[in-house]
Amino acid sequence: MFLLNIAVFVIIFGVLVFIHELGHFLAARRYGIVAEEFGFGFPPRVITLFRGAGKLVIGGREVKVPRGFRLPADLAADSLVTYEATTDRRGRAVLQCIEVLDPEQAPPFGADVRRVQLVDPGTIYSINLIPLGGFVRMRGEDGPAGPGSFASASRTARAVTLLAGPAMNFVLAILLFAFSFMLGRPEPVPGGRIVEIAPGSPAEAVGLQVGDRIFQIDDQTVVEAGDLARYIEAHPGRAVTLLVKRGDQTFTVQVTPRLNPPPGQGYIGLKMYPVTEIQRYDPLQSLVRGTEDTARFIRITLSVPALLMRGVITPEEARPIGPKGIYDLTSSTFQQSLSSGWWFPILQLMGILSAALAITNLLPLPALDGGRLLFVLIEQIRGRRIDPQWEGAIHLAGMVFLLGLMVLITYQDFASPVSPPDWLAPLGN
């Protein structure tokens, strides 16, 4: 079972990171930024799957480099070349052969010499050793590296490319929540289910049993489990009538709450849980609800600092978790899905983790997408770019800080393990 839990953790975490990097990759290609490598997993590289089709701009003309074509090793932007190309069915120029010329020597007589403006040899698609997601390596991420580099792209191109990763995680969260609505997930229904009855209590005296559902107290509908306690507290010392369902039978009982109940037992001596039932929704309703769930999670996450200051939640409840904490969550949630046969727990957790990954990456910290976006914003305000060397050094320092923080978080995950959520605890009839 341990190996199965490890596999589930790798798959879940890997999918979330892979989708994030795929967003960066697709946006980079859309804006002409050269993606040198798109890797499955993290380095070191185990195998190169293939190199995709590339692109050259020669004398202002875009020329497609076929997949697998070996470009000269000394070919670079600003090289002088002669080349031959054909035209495919879509009217695109396709490279057939190319030769790099020595600028200090005279070109061959009659040669059509052109200057290269852009070299994109094609993206390397690789499988790497550490199977936790993936990565995209863009040309010139930390400093100008000529045409086609991330650093030389426009502010809009860089901003969209940086935002695309978190955006893909938000989209994935919406889809995961939506699938959980389509496949079925617990939804609260009116009434409360008795889960415990204190010995010698008024509840036991009138014959109430664990599993009974209470729908009404006097003339008030019990919409949620807390309604019963609130009603009794508002009407102390007098008998109340409960509408109860047991199996297929519905009946009423009259019970008189105690004025001075023993500690921890309550006025009539029972404990209730909310009642939930599995509900399914059509695709459109599911998409709407999935969007609402994602927006709700974002709102709750952003309100954590305020909730901490107001004392609504404890620091322990608000602390971040690392890979160890995520492993604990995925393992317990997978076991719940496995034992119940419902996809809801695992889909819910994946949706939450995907949205959390997006929010984390948007934090304005160096080395994260949000930190790089902050530099783009500063550039927009200043009208000129911060020295790329300084920017690279700041991101490097940020990476060291984040790695140190991750070590501390992981230590905390071992010292104080995350309490696994019981997604299906209230489920019952």
N, C-alpha and C positions, 0 to 999 in steps of 0.2 A: 504493500500500500504506500510505503514511503516513496518508492520510485515513481508510482503513479501520481502521487501528489506533486513531486518534483516536475514531472512531465506537464501536468496541468498548469503549474506556475509558469514554466517556461513558455508554454503556448500562449497563455493569457497575456503575460507581460510582453512577450515577443510581438504579438499581434498589435498591441497598443503602441509600442515604440515604432514598429514597422509602418503602421498607418501614418504616424506623425512624420516620419522621414519621407514617406511617399508624397505627402503634401508639399514638403520643401522641394523634392525632386521634380514634381510635375510643374510647379510654379517656376522653378529655375529654367526648365526647358522652354516654358511658354515665353519667358523674357530673354531668351538667347544666352543665358548664363551656362557656361560649360560645366556639366556634371561629369567629373572625371571617373567617379566610381559610385555605384549603388550596391551596397553590400547587404546580404542576408546574415544577421549576426554581427558581432564585433570582432575586429582583428585580434590575432593574426589571421591572415588569409589562408584558407585551406585549399581552395580550388577556384580557378577562374572559369566561370560558365561559358561566357562568350563576350565579345566586344560588339556593341551595337553599331548601327550606322552612324557615321560622323558627317561633318560638314566643313567645307572650306569656303572662304570668300577670297576670290582671286580677281584682282583688277575690278572690284566692285560687283563681280558676278558670283552668285551663290552656287556652289558645286557640291553635290551629295557624294559622300564617301561610302561606298558599299560596305556592308557588314563583312568583316574579315579582311578588308583591304589593308595591306601593310604600307603605311606612309614612311617616307624617308626619315631616318632618325634625326637628321639635322634640319628638318622642316620646322619653321617657326614663323610667327607673325613678322612681316617686313622682309621675308625671304624673296629672292628673285627666282622665278620658276618658269619652266615651259611645261605644258600639260596638254592632254587630249581628253575630251569628254564626249559622251553621246547623250541623246535625249530620250528619256523614258516616255511611257504612254501618258503620263501626267504633265509632260512638258518640262520636266526638271532635268538640269544638267547632271550627268552621272560620270564621275571620274573613271577614266580608263588607265591612264598612266601619268606620272608626274616626275619631274627631275629638278632638283635644286641646283642653281647655278652659283658659281663662285663670283661674288661681286667685283673682285679684283681682276677677273679675266674677261676678255671680250666674249660675248655670247656667240654661238654658232651662227654662221651666215644664214640670214633669212629666218631665224628663229623668232617666234612670237613670245617675247619675254613679258611676263606679268609680275606684279608685286602682290604678295599674299597679305591680306588684312586680318584674317582670322583663321585659326587652326583648331578644329574640334575633332580629334581622332575617333570619337565615339565613346560612349560610356562603358566602362568595364562592369559587368555584372558578376558578383563573386559570392561565394559561400565562405563564411568565416567561423572561427573556432568557438567563440562565446555566443551561444544561441539565444540572445536576449534582444530580439528586435532587429534593428538594422541601422544603417547610416548612409548619408549621401555626402560625398566629398566634392565640394564645388571649387572651381579654380579661384584662387585669390580670395579666400574667405577672410584672411587676417591682414590683407594688404594688397595694393594694386599688383596685378600680374598680367597686364596687357589686355588686349581685346578679349571679350568673352568671360572675363573674371567677375566674380561677385562684387569686388570692391569698385570696379570701374562701371558697374551698372548704374542706372538712374536711381534716385531716391525712391521713386515709386516702385521700381522693380525689386529693390532690396527689401522695402517694407512689405510688399505683397508676398515675396518669397519667405520672409521670416514669419509672417502671419499664417501662411498656408499650413504649417505643421499643426499649431494649436487648432486652427479651423477644422482640419480633418478629424482631430480628436473630438471636437464638439459635435461634428456631424455623426461620427461613429457612436457617440454617447446617445444621441437622439435615436439612431437606428436600433441600438441595443435595447433601450427602454421601450421603443415601439414594438420590437419583437416580443418582449416580455408581456406586453398587453395582448398581442395577437395570440400567443401560445397559451396564455392563461396565467394570472397572478392573483394573489389574495387581495380582496377588497373588503373593507368594513361593511357590515350589514347591521341593521337595528338589533338591539338586544345585547345581553352580556351572558357569558357562559361561566357557570360556577366551577372553580378549579380546586377549591378547598373549603371545608366546613369545620369549624372549631367544635371539639367535643363539649357537650353540655350547653351549647348555644341555642338561642331561639330558633335559628335556622334548622338545627338538627331536631329540635322538639317538634316542629311542624312537618317534618318528613322531607325536607329538601335534600337533594343528592348532588354529588359531583357530576357534572355533565348536563345538569338542567340549564335551560336557557330562560332568562327573565326578560319579558318584552314590555311589561307595563307595571307601574306602581301607582295604585289608586287610578286616577284618570290621566296620569302622565306617561307618555311613551318613553321607554328606555332606549335612547338612540345610541349611547355608548356606555361602557361599564361604569364610568364615574357618575352617571346620572342618578343611580340608586343611592349612593352615599350622600350626594348633595341634597337629595330630596329628604332623606331621613334626618340629616343634620338641620334642615329647615323646619322639620315637624317633629321635635323631640317628644318622647313620652306618650305617643298614641299609636294604636294599632294601624297597620297599613295592609292593603291587599295587593298581592303580587300575582301577575298573570304569567304562568310558567308553562314551558313546553318540555316534555320528556318523551323522546322518541317521536311517535306519531300522536301522542296525547297532549292536549292542552287543557289546563285546569287552573284554578285560583286557590291560593292559600292566604290566610291572614296571620300575620306575625306581629308581635309587639316588641319593638326595639328596647334594649336596656338603656337606662339613663346613665349608668356608670359601668360600662363594659370593661373587662380585663384588658390590660395593655396589649396592643397588637391584634385584638380580635374584632374590633369594630362593634357597631350597635347591635347587629343581628348575627354576627359571627360567621361571615362568609367572605371569600375572596373571589373576584370575577376577573376574567380576561375579556377583551373585546372579541367579538365574533366576526370572523372573516370567511368568505367563500371565494372559490376560484371563479374569476370572471374573465371572459374573452371579448375582444373588440374587433371590429372590422379594420382593414388597413388604414383608412383615412382617420378614424377615431384614434387608432393606435399611434399614428404619426403625430397627431395633435397632442395627445397625452405624453408621448415621448419627449416632445419639445417642451412641454410644461414641466416635466420632471427635471430635464436638463437645466432649464431656467431656474427652477426652485433650488437645485443643488448649488448653482453658481451664486444665487442670492444668499443662501445659508453660509456658504464658504466665505464670501466677502464680509459677512456680518460677524464672523468669529471674533475679531479683535474687540468689537463693541460688546459682544456677549460676555467676553472674558472680563472686561472692565466693569460691567454691571453685575458680575458674579453669577450670571445665569448658567454658565458652564465652568468646569474646573480646568486648570492647566493640563491635567492628565487627559481629559476628554478632548482637548484641542491640540495635543501634541502631534507633530508630523510623524509618519512612519516610513521606514526604509524597506529594502528588499525583504528582510526577515519578517517584518510586520505584514507586508503584502503576501508573503508565502503563507503565513498563519491564516490570513483571511481567505485566500484562495483555497487552501486545504479544507478548512471547516465548511466553507460554502459549497465546494465540490461534493463533500460528503453529504450535505443536506440535499443537494440536487440528486445525487445518486440514490439515496435512501427513499426520497419522496417520489422520484420519477418526474419531478417538475423542473423545467428549465429556468423558472423565475429567479431562484437565488443566484445562479451563476451569471445570468444576463444582467441582473440588477447590479451585482458587484462590478462586472466589467464596465457597465455604463458609468458608474461612479468613478472608477479608476481612470477611465478615459477622460472624463470631464476634469478630474483632479490633475491629470497630467497636463492638460491644456492650460489650466489656471496657473499651475506651477511654472510652466515655461514662459508665461507672460509676465511673471514678476520682473520688475526692472533691476535685475541683478546681473552683473557682468558674467559672460559666458552663456547665459540663457538667452532665448529668443527675445524676451522682454528687454534685457540689457542691451542687446544689439539694436533693437528698435529705438531705445532711448538715445543711442548715438545718432541714428538717422534723424530723430526729432531735433536733437541739438544742432545737427548740420543744417536742418531746414531753418531753424531760428537764426543761426549765425550767418547763414549764407555761404559757408565754406566748411569743408570737412576737417575734423580733428586729425592730427597727424596719425596716419595708419600705424606707425610703430608704437605710438602711445596707446592707441586703441587696442592693438594686439597685446601689449603688455598688461593692460587693465583686464582684458578678458582672461589672460593666463592667470593673473592673480585671483580673479574671481573663480576660476576653475579649481585652483588649489584650495581656496576657502570652502567651496561647495563639497569637495572631496573630504575635507576635514569635518565638515558638518555632517556628511553622510556617515562617517565613522562614528560620531557621537550618537546619531539617531539609531544606527544599527546596534550600538552598545545598549541603548535604552530599550530597544525591541527585545533584546535577550534578557535584560535585567527586569523589565516589566512587560511581559508579553501582552499583545493586544487581545482584548476580550472579543472572541468571535461572535458576530451577530447571529441571532437565531431568526433567520428570515421567515420561517414558517411556524414560529412559536404560537401565534394566536390562531392558527388555522384549525378549524374544527366545526362540527355541527352541533 
